[in-house]
Amino acid sequence: MWQKNALKHWKDLLKNNFKVILVSVAADGLGKEWVGKEINKKKLDELMKLSEKYRFHLAFEGGEAETFVVNCPLFERRVEI
């Protein structure tokens, strides 16, 4: 993700039906309420605002958050958690 446009990447993932959840957070502005949340268009808008306010990278480079793909076009079925 280095030197890539993180917002474009997120939008491409959503456009291509990737279902991504946050599994850990470690950044100002991202509290425990984000853990387990699926990133959809509304959540992405919230993340963008928080990223600007608290100055964390939208792709979570540096360990600010970790993600997990629970479904995408490559999967035979969704991962249930």
TAVENVEN-V688507 format. One record per backbone hydrogen bond with DSSP energy under -0.5 kcal/mol. NH is the residue of the N-H (numbers start at 1). CO is the residue of the C=O. If there is no record, write none. Layout:
nh:co
NH:CO
NH:CO
This chain:
nh:co
4:1
6:4
9:5
10:6
11:7
12:8
13:9
14:10
15:11
16:12
17:14
18:13
19:71
20:18
21:68
22:37
23:66
24:66
26:64
27:30
30:27
31:29
34:31
35:32
36:22
37:34
39:20
40:38
44:40
45:41
46:42
47:43
48:44
49:45
50:46
51:47
52:48
53:49
54:50
55:51
56:51
60:57
63:60
64:60
65:60
66:24
68:21
70:19
70:68
71:19
73:16
75:72
79:70
80:78
